[in-house]
Amino acid sequence: MSDKQLLHLVIGGELADLSSMEFRDLSKVDLVGAYGAYDDALRAWRTKAQQTVDNALMRYFIIHAHKLLDPSEDDDHS
C-alpha cells in the first residue's frame, strides 16, 4: 500500500435522460464529499444512491480524482 494521498469525490444529481451521463442542471449537482479511501467513498455513494432510489434519473458517482491529478496512477479501487 502506498503512502500517497488518494482523493475520491462522490457527486450526484439528476440526469438529463437515462441514455446520457449529462446532468439536467449543473447548478444542482450534489457534491457529497471528498474521501481519502475508496471504501469511505463507496459507503457515501451507497447511502446517497439508496436515498434517491425512487428517482430513476438520479445518479451518484465516485470520481477517482487522484487518477485525474496523476494519470500514471492505475491501481483498481485505490
KAZI-V768838 format. One record per helix or strand. SS is the DSSP state (H for helix, E for strand). FROM is the first residue (numbers start at 1). TO is the last residue. If there is no record, write none. Layout:
[[SS FROM TO] [SS FROM TO]]
This chain:
[[E 8 15] [E 23 23] [H 26 28] [E 30 35] [H 38 51] [E 58 64] [H 65 69]]
